[in-house]
Each structure stands twice: as C-alpha cells, then as structure tokens.
C-alpha cells in the first residue's frame, strides 16, 4: 500500500509534541489516525511486526502487516506540565496554613500522633472503669481518702479532673483537639503534597533515570506509541511528550490517606458533639400514667440546646412481658402514645428491647421493667391498689412484695397477709404467721381465703423502664465510620507509575508502585509481552 512522498525531504518518524490517550480510542485492532498533511506528497511504508516478549521469546513466525500514515510536520499541542495553584482555603485548613512551619512539623510528627491516640484510648478506658454521672457522695464512698486506690487515687482526683464525666471533661476534649490538629497538620504537610506530586505529569528524559526505577526493561525495535496503547488498554492514563511516555493508574490510593484522616476527624467531631450537646434521662412509668419529655431529659454539656420536642407528652397505654417455657422473662413491651401541646396524638408505637421509638430528634429505649402495684378485691370490696416494693436479693434476680393489713390497723403490732412476686404472671401469698397459703395468677378471678379474709387478685400493674436520649452526634459518627471503612479499603489500591523513552528503535521502560511490589514486575512483564516488535520496514516512493 502506497502514498505520495516529497522526495526532497528525508523520511523520518515524527512524534507529536504531547498526546493524551483517551479511553474512547480503545479498540481491538489498531486504527491509524491520518494527520493533516503540509505537502502534496507523503511517506508510505509498510511495517511488518511480530509479537515478541521483553525477554526475547519468539512467536510462531506470523507477520502482522499494518499501514501507518505519517506527516512530516504537525501542530504542537498546548498541554504542558502545569502545577495547579493552591487556593486560599478557610476554616480549619486556613488556620493550619497560618501556623509556623516549625509548629506544623512538630504537630505532624508521627510518634506524637501515636502518643495522642494512646492517651485518648487510656482516658476512654479510665472513663469506662469509673462510674460516670454519679452524685459526689458516691465518689466519697468509693474512693475515700482513708483508703486510696493504688495508694494515691481518691475522690479528689475524680472531681477535680472531671473524671466523673470523662467524655465531656476538659482534659479529654483537649486531647481530642490536639489529635485533630495533628491529623490536619499531617494532611497539609505530607498527604496533600504527595497527591499533588502524584497528579503531576512527570516525564523522564534520561535513560539512566528510568533504569533506576524499581522495575526496568528494554524493548528493542519497538515503538513508544505501541506501548502507550497497551498500557491504556490495561487501565493506565497515558501521556506522550516527544519521545517520552508517562503513565499511571490507581491515583485513588493516594487520596485514601486524606480520606482516612477526614473520617477520623468526623468521628472525633461527632463524639465531641455527643458528649457536649446531648440530652439523656431515665424514667420508670407505671402503666396508664404520663410524663413530659422535657421533664426527663437533662443536658450533658455546654452545647446542649432544648428543642420543641421537649414539650411532647408520652402516655403508657400498656406494659406487658413475654416468657420462656421455664417461666423466665424473655422480652418486655410498652405501648406508647405521643401527644403534642394541643393534646393531639402524633405517634403511637409498641417498643421493646432493641426496637426503640424515634420522634422529633429524641429516641426512647426500652431498658427495664418493674412491678408498680397489685390490684385486689378484699371480701368482695374494692378494688384496692397495693404498692409493690422491690426487695433486695443477691444476684440480678428481681423480687417484689406488698402487705395487706388484717384486723385493727391502729394497733402497734399490725398483722396481715404478705404477697410476693418475681414477675407479673403469678403471686405467692402467706398468712399472718408467715406460712405459705397459696399461689394465684392475676385475672384468674379465683379467690383464696386466708385467716378468714377472702382475696381475689384482679390485676398486676407493671412499670416500664425507659431511657430517653437526644444525640446530634450519632449521624456524624456513623458517617465517619462509614467513610473510614471505605477509605481504608481504597488505600489498598496500588498507585503504579511507568516511564518510557524512545531511543532510536529501542524503548527503555521503567516503573514503580507503592503497594503490591512483588506482583508489579509480573504485571509489567505481561504488559511488555503485548508490545509488538518492528522487524521489517520497506520504503517506496510514488510520484505526486
């Protein structure tokens, strides 16, 4: 196949100044692009290629003939090595930039950051060991000066350093601020410059510089353009400038450390907001009674701000429990109704353990239960509500009891019938001498006569133990942990860089990667095996 060539000029291979391979040019076969010609006659030659590995392995001998049209001149492209100018940032990054370089160097020191993280972890462990939010009298008794823990630790340490509210104490928040500053300083002084350097087009014009890379090889009788096509097909971004080639892939792996730092900052910001801007409270409400959300919730820090949801009224419609076959409590439920200031029901839900109620920014958790009252009939009179009192037992078992006076209630030695219950499904009764009299179930309507008194157990009224919380930091913490998991996975992506230089008919190739260093040479050899070798060239002239 032939085209016209100007015989007054010497045939030479022309490579445009800068070429950027785009993914839209990927095809299974090579499609040559015809440049605008500046002469009536062009160069025509046929290149016969056969695939040859970078190690010199030969193929089956089949020749591949392709026709390439080249112009003896072409316009230069304007893509140059331009480093983006940094923008003036504000906020936290602006404050970091204003710090002296010496201060930034100290804050971005890795051992310092590791020490800060261990300090924060130690304070968190100490906050777990020390009971939080108790009255001062509690710490007076648990950490007395007469018998200090570890020989020196008393209630003065707890109350002076704020260890009774560790996660909102100045010492803990100060360590979080210091750790956050170190992360921002490290990001600004180390990670951002690394990303900028990785994004820059770095062409190496020296063969020695390419050979000094972690991997290097030489392709005799090859074209740097063919190498670019192969790399582009493998997912690399490829750039050409004269006889030089630069390619990279996996740039996202360079951004991952910045993402990890930002995720950690989100987690710390969310945790700080939770510690200083939340509301918490607990309440035990008997079935049939109401409470107002704002009466239960209390602030945890100086950023806690009440909302309109504090005016919500909660009514306990019903409280009931589920039981195992053995009689043990398996689950307890509370049917709640929420009312606004106008008395309109805005929400109703039956919550249980691990199934909370959420409304207006606050959350109600089912956490406990109690026995409020026992409703009975005495000699067909009533019903009477007898308050049930919790009785102390060893272990975590619950026991409740009440007393029904019999006879003269004004007597100094009042006698009566005792009633005990471990749950809401059965009541054990004892006579005036403390002897066992029988067991009755609520709502069974089965009477029992004790010391001449007829008793019917009508109902067992339970109380629901509820925890209320407003925590604006939870979404931020969740977002931070999600970003941390994502960026940690992205950080394992290898950032690979490849340089090549056309030296006559020889292509010198070198490359490096920040991860998967053992697999990188194998990948490079596989790619170089795909680059065709130019084995024959025939030039012919045709008159114009």
C-alpha positions in Angstrom: 0.0 0.0 0.0 1.5 3.3 -1.1 1.0 7.1 -0.7 2.8 10.1 -2.2 6.0 11.4 -0.6 8.0 14.6 -1.2 11.4 13.3 -2.5 13.2 16.4 -1.5 12.8 15.6 2.2 14.3 12.8 4.2 11.9 10.3 5.6 11.8 10.4 9.4 9.4 9.3 12.1 7.5 12.2 13.6 6.0 12.1 17.1 3.7 14.9 18.1 4.7 17.1 21.0 2.2 15.9 23.5 -0.5 13.2 23.0 -3.1 12.1 25.6 -4.6 8.7 25.0 -8.3 8.7 25.8 -10.4 5.6 26.6 -12.6 6.4 23.6 -9.7 5.3 21.3 -9.6 1.7 22.7 -10.3 -0.9 20.0 -9.5 -4.5 19.4 -7.4 -3.5 16.3 -5.2 -0.6 15.7 -6.9 2.2 13.7 -4.3 4.7 12.5 -5.3 8.4 12.5 -4.5 10.5 9.4 -2.9 13.8 10.3 -3.3 17.0 8.1 -0.5 16.9 5.5 1.5 20.0 4.7 2.9 18.6 1.3 1.3 17.1 -1.7 3.5 14.0 -1.3 3.5 11.8 1.7 5.7 9.0 3.0 4.4 5.5 2.6 5.9 2.4 4.1 4.8 -0.9 5.3 5.8 -2.1 8.8 5.8 -5.8 9.4 5.6 -6.7 13.1 5.6 -9.9 15.1 4.8 -10.2 18.8 7.9 -10.6 20.9 8.3 -10.6 24.6 10.6 -8.3 26.6 12.6 -11.3 27.4 13.2 -12.2 23.8 10.7 -15.0 23.3 9.7 -15.6 19.7 6.3 -16.2 18.3 5.1 -18.6 15.8 6.5 -16.5 12.9 3.3 -15.0 11.6 3.8 -11.4 10.4 1.4 -8.6 11.1 1.3 -6.0 8.4 -0.2 -2.6 9.2 -0.1 0.7 7.2 0.7 3.9 9.1 0.5 7.4 7.5 2.9 9.9 9.0 3.1 13.6 8.2 6.5 15.4 8.2 5.1 18.1 10.4 2.2 18.7 12.7 0.9 21.4 15.0 2.0 21.2 18.6 -0.4 20.6 21.4 -0.6 23.0 24.3 -0.6 20.5 27.2 2.3 21.3 29.4 3.5 20.4 32.9 1.4 22.9 34.8 1.1 22.5 38.6 -2.3 23.7 39.9 -2.0 26.8 42.1 -3.2 26.2 45.6 -6.4 28.0 46.5 -6.7 30.1 49.6 -8.7 27.9 52.0 -10.7 28.9 55.0 -11.9 27.2 58.1 -9.7 24.7 59.8 -7.3 24.3 56.9 -6.8 28.1 56.8 -5.8 28.0 60.5 -3.4 25.2 59.8 -1.8 27.1 56.9 -1.2 30.1 59.2 0.8 28.1 61.7 4.6 28.4 61.5 6.4 25.6 59.7 8.2 24.6 62.8 4.9 24.2 64.7 3.5 22.2 61.8 6.5 19.9 61.7 6.1 19.2 65.4 2.3 18.6 65.2 2.6 16.3 62.1 5.2 14.2 63.9 4.1 10.5 63.8 5.3 9.5 67.2 3.4 12.4 68.7 0.2 11.5 66.9 0.5 7.9 68.1 1.1 9.1 71.7 -2.0 11.2 71.5 -4.1 8.3 70.2 -2.9 6.1 73.1 -3.6 8.9 75.6 -7.2 9.2 74.2 -7.6 5.4 74.4 -6.3 5.4 78.0 -8.7 8.2 79.1 -11.6 6.3 77.4 -10.6 3.1 79.3 -10.5 5.1 82.6 -13.9 6.6 81.8 -15.2 3.1 81.4 -13.7 1.9 84.7 -15.0 4.9 86.7 -18.8 5.2 87.1 -20.0 8.2 85.2 -22.6 10.8 86.2 -23.0 9.8 89.9 -23.5 12.2 92.8 -20.4 13.4 94.7 -21.4 11.3 97.7 -20.9 8.2 95.6 -17.3 9.0 94.9 -16.7 10.0 98.5 -17.6 6.4 99.5 -16.0 4.6 96.6 -12.7 6.5 96.5 -12.2 7.6 100.2 -9.1 9.5 101.3 -8.5 7.0 104.1 -8.0 4.1 101.7 -7.0 5.5 98.3 -7.0 3.3 95.3 -3.4 2.4 94.1 -2.2 4.3 97.1 -3.0 7.8 95.8 -6.2 7.8 93.8 -9.1 9.4 95.7 -12.3 11.3 95.1 -10.4 14.5 94.7 -8.8 13.2 91.5 -12.2 12.2 90.1 -14.0 15.5 90.9 -11.0 17.9 90.2 -10.2 16.4 86.8 -13.8 15.8 85.8 -13.4 12.1 85.6 -17.0 11.6 86.7 -18.0 13.0 83.3 -14.9 11.9 81.4 -16.1 12.3 77.8 -17.1 16.0 78.3 -14.2 16.9 80.6 -11.6 19.5 79.6 -8.7 17.0 79.6 -10.5 14.6 77.2 -11.8 17.3 74.9 -8.3 18.9 74.9 -6.7 15.7 73.8 -9.2 15.3 71.0 -8.5 18.8 69.8 -4.7 18.2 69.9 -5.1 14.9 68.0 -7.4 16.6 65.4 -4.8 19.3 64.9 -2.0 16.7 64.4 -4.2 15.0 61.8 -4.8 18.2 59.9 -1.1 19.2 60.1 -0.1 15.8 58.7 -2.6 16.0 55.9 -1.5 19.5 55.0 2.3 18.9 55.2 2.5 15.3 53.9 -0.5 13.8 52.3 -1.6 16.8 50.1 1.9 17.3 48.7 2.1 13.6 47.9 -1.2 13.8 46.0 -0.1 16.9 44.1 3.2 15.2 43.1 1.3 12.1 42.0 -1.1 14.1 39.8 1.7 15.9 38.1 2.9 14.7 34.6 6.5 13.7 35.2 8.3 12.9 32.1 11.8 11.5 32.4 14.2 12.5 29.6 17.1 10.4 30.8 17.5 6.7 30.2 19.6 6.3 33.4 16.8 7.8 35.4 14.3 5.3 34.0 16.7 2.4 34.6 17.0 3.4 38.3 13.3 2.7 38.9 12.1 -0.4 40.9 11.4 -2.2 37.6 13.2 -1.5 34.3 13.5 -3.3 30.9 14.4 -2.5 27.3 12.3 -3.3 24.2 14.5 -3.4 21.1 12.8 -2.4 17.8 9.6 -1.2 19.5 7.5 2.0 19.4 6.6 4.0 22.5 3.2 4.6 20.9 2.5 0.9 20.8 3.5 0.7 24.5 1.1 3.6 25.2 -1.8 1.7 23.5 -1.0 -1.4 25.6 -0.9 0.5 28.8 -4.1 2.3 28.0 -5.9 -1.0 27.4 -4.7 -2.1 30.9 -6.4 0.9 32.6 -3.5 3.3 32.7 -3.7 7.1 32.0 -1.1 7.6 29.3 0.7 10.8 28.3 3.2 11.3 25.5 5.6 14.2 25.1 8.0 13.8 22.2 9.9 10.6 22.7 8.9 10.3 26.4 5.9 8.5 27.9 4.4 8.7 31.3 1.5 6.5 32.6 -0.1 5.9 35.9 -3.1 4.2 37.5 -4.6 3.8 40.9 -4.4 7.5 41.8 -7.3 7.0 44.2 -5.0 5.1 46.5 -3.0 8.3 47.0 -6.2 10.2 48.1 -7.1 7.4 50.6 -4.9 8.6 53.5 -6.5 12.0 53.3 -9.9 10.3 53.4 -8.9 8.3 56.4 -7.8 11.5 58.2 -11.1 13.2 57.3 -13.1 10.2 58.5 -11.2 10.2 61.9 -11.9 13.9 62.2 -15.6 13.2 61.6 -15.7 10.5 64.2 -14.0 12.8 66.8 -16.3 15.7 65.9 -19.3 13.5 66.2 -18.1 12.1 69.5 -17.4 15.6 70.9 -20.8 16.8 69.8 -22.4 13.8 71.5 -20.5 14.5 74.7 -21.2 18.2 74.9 -24.5 18.7 73.1 -26.7 15.7 74.0 -29.6 15.2 76.5 -30.1 12.0 78.4 -32.6 10.8 81.0 -34.3 7.7 82.5 -37.8 7.2 83.9 -39.9 4.3 85.2 -43.6 4.9 84.4 -46.4 2.7 85.7 -49.0 1.6 83.1 -51.6 4.2 82.5 -49.6 7.3 83.5 -47.9 10.1 81.5 -44.7 12.1 81.5 -43.3 15.0 79.6 -40.1 14.5 77.6 -38.5 17.8 78.8 -39.0 16.7 82.5 -36.9 13.6 82.0 -34.1 14.8 79.7 -31.1 16.5 81.2 -28.2 18.3 79.4 -24.8 16.6 79.2 -22.7 19.6 78.1 -22.5 23.3 77.4 -23.7 22.8 73.8 -27.0 21.1 74.8 -29.9 23.1 73.4 -33.6 22.2 74.0 -35.9 21.7 71.1 -39.7 21.8 70.6 -39.8 18.1 71.1 -39.3 18.7 74.8 -43.0 19.6 75.0 -44.1 16.1 73.8 -46.2 14.2 76.3 -45.8 10.4 76.5 -48.6 8.1 77.7 -48.0 4.5 78.7 -51.0 2.7 77.3 -49.9 -0.8 78.3 -47.0 -2.7 79.6 -46.6 -6.5 79.2 -44.0 -9.2 79.1 -43.2 -12.4 77.2 -41.9 -15.5 79.0 -39.9 -18.6 78.2 -41.4 -22.0 78.9 -39.3 -22.1 82.0 -41.1 -19.0 83.3 -38.2 -16.6 82.8 -38.8 -13.2 81.2 -37.8 -13.2 77.6 -39.0 -9.8 76.4 -41.0 -6.8 77.6 -43.1 -4.4 75.6 -44.5 -0.9 76.1 -47.4 0.6 74.1 -46.7 4.3 74.0 -48.7 7.3 72.6 -47.1 10.7 71.9 -49.2 13.9 72.2 -48.3 17.5 71.2 -49.2 20.6 73.1 -52.7 20.6 71.7 -53.4 17.1 73.0 -53.3 15.5 69.5 -51.8 12.1 69.2 -48.9 12.4 66.8 -47.5 8.9 67.1 -48.2 5.5 68.7 -45.8 2.6 68.8 -45.2 -0.6 70.8 -41.5 -0.6 71.6 -39.4 -3.4 73.1 -35.7 -4.1 73.8 -33.7 -3.4 70.6 -36.7 -1.8 69.0 -36.8 1.9 70.1 -39.2 4.7 69.3 -37.8 7.7 67.4 -39.6 11.0 67.1 -38.7 14.7 66.8 -35.0 14.1 67.3 -35.3 12.1 70.5 -35.2 8.3 71.0 -37.0 6.2 73.6 -35.4 2.9 74.5 -37.0 0.0 76.4 -34.4 -0.9 79.0 -36.0 -2.2 82.2 -39.2 -3.1 84.0 -40.7 -3.0 87.5 -43.7 -4.1 89.4 -45.8 -1.0 90.3 -49.0 -2.2 92.1 -51.2 -5.2 92.8 -54.9 -4.7 92.3 -57.1 -6.9 94.6 -60.6 -7.4 96.0 -60.9 -7.9 99.8 -64.1 -9.6 100.9 -65.7 -8.6 97.7 -64.8 -4.9 98.3 -62.6 -2.8 96.2 -60.6 -3.0 94.0 -57.6 -1.8 96.1 -54.2 -1.0 94.7 -51.3 -2.2 96.9 -48.0 -0.7 96.0 -45.3 -3.3 95.3 -41.8 -2.6 96.8 -38.6 -4.0 95.4 -36.8 -6.4 97.8 -33.1 -6.8 97.7 -31.7 -10.2 96.6 -28.2 -11.5 95.8 -27.6 -11.5 92.1 -29.7 -10.0 89.3 -33.0 -11.7 90.2 -35.9 -9.4 91.0 -38.4 -9.8 93.8 -41.3 -7.5 94.8 -43.5 -7.6 97.8 -46.6 -5.9 99.4 -48.6 -6.2 102.6 -52.4 -6.3 103.3 -53.2 -5.4 106.9 -55.8 -7.5 108.6 -57.6 -6.6 111.8 -57.0 -3.4 113.8 -54.9 -1.1 111.7 -54.3 1.2 114.6 -52.7 -1.4 116.7 -48.9 -1.0 117.3 -48.5 -4.7 116.2 -50.2 -4.8 112.8 -50.6 -8.2 111.3 -51.6 -9.0 107.8 -51.2 -11.1 104.6 -47.9 -10.9 102.7 -47.7 -11.2 98.9 -44.5 -11.8 96.9 -43.9 -11.8 93.1 -40.9 -12.4 90.8 -42.8 -11.2 87.7 -46.3 -10.3 86.6 -47.7 -13.8 86.0 -48.0 -15.3 89.5 -48.4 -14.1 93.1 -47.4 -16.1 96.2 -49.4 -15.4 99.4 -48.5 -16.0 103.0 -50.7 -15.8 106.2 -50.2 -13.8 109.3 -47.8 -16.3 110.7 -45.7 -16.2 107.5 -46.8 -19.7 106.4 -47.4 -20.4 102.7 -51.1 -20.0 101.8 -51.2 -20.4 98.0 -50.4 -19.1 94.6 -52.8 -17.1 92.3 -52.5 -15.7 88.8 -53.7 -12.1 88.1 -57.0 -12.0 86.2 -57.8 -15.6 87.1 -60.7 -14.5 89.3 -60.0 -17.4 91.6 -60.5 -16.4 95.3 -58.3 -17.5 98.1 -59.3 -17.4 101.8 -56.5 -16.6 104.3 -57.2 -16.2 108.1 -60.9 -15.6 107.4 -60.2 -13.0 104.7 -61.3 -13.6 101.1 -58.9 -12.2 98.5 -59.1 -12.1 94.7 -56.0 -11.0 92.6 -57.6 -8.7 89.9 -54.5 -7.4 88.1 -50.7 -7.0 88.3 -49.7 -3.4 87.1 -46.2 -3.2 85.7 -43.9 -0.3 85.2 -41.9 0.4 82.1 -38.3 1.4 82.5 -37.4 3.8 79.6 -34.2 5.6 78.6 -34.5 8.8 76.6 -31.8 10.4 74.5 -31.2 13.2 72.1 -27.8 12.8 70.5 -27.0 15.0 67.5 -23.5 13.5 67.0 -24.7 10.0 66.1 -25.2 10.6 62.4 -21.8 12.3 62.2 -20.1 9.3 63.9 -21.9 6.8 61.7 -20.8 8.8 58.6 -17.3 8.9 59.9 -17.1 5.2 60.5 -18.6 4.5 57.0 -16.0 6.8 55.4 -13.3 5.2 57.4 -14.2 1.7 56.2 -14.4 2.9 52.6 -11.2 4.9 52.6 -9.3 2.1 54.3 -10.3 -0.3 51.5 -9.4 2.3 48.9 -6.0 2.8 50.5 -5.0 -0.8 49.5 -5.2 0.2 45.8 -1.7 0.4 44.2 -0.6 3.6 42.7 1.6 2.5 39.8 3.7 4.8 37.6 5.5 3.9 34.3 8.0 5.9 32.3 9.4 5.1 28.9 11.8 6.8 26.5 12.2 6.2 22.7 15.9 5.9 21.9 16.1 5.2 18.2 14.3 1.9 17.7 14.7 1.0 21.3 12.2 1.7 24.1 13.5 2.0 27.6 10.8 1.2 30.2 10.8 1.7 34.0 8.2 1.8 36.7 7.3 1.7 40.4 4.4 1.2 42.7 3.6 2.0 46.3 1.9 -1.4 47.0 1.9 -4.9 45.6 5.6 -4.6 44.9 6.0 -8.4 44.5 3.3 -8.6 41.8 4.3 -5.4 39.9 7.2 -7.0 37.9 5.0 -9.8 36.8 2.3 -7.3 35.6 4.9 -5.3 33.8 6.3 -8.3 32.0 2.9 -9.4 31.0 2.2 -5.9 29.5 5.5 -5.7 27.7 4.9 -9.1 26.2 1.9 -7.5 24.3 4.0 -4.7 22.7 4.8 -5.7 19.0 8.3 -5.6 17.7 9.1 -3.9 14.4 11.1 -6.5 12.4 10.9 -5.2 8.8 10.4 -1.9 7.0 10.2 -1.1 3.3 10.1 2.4 1.9 8.9 3.2 -1.6 8.3 6.4 -3.4 5.4 7.3 -5.6 5.2 10.4 -7.9 2.7 13.0 -6.9 
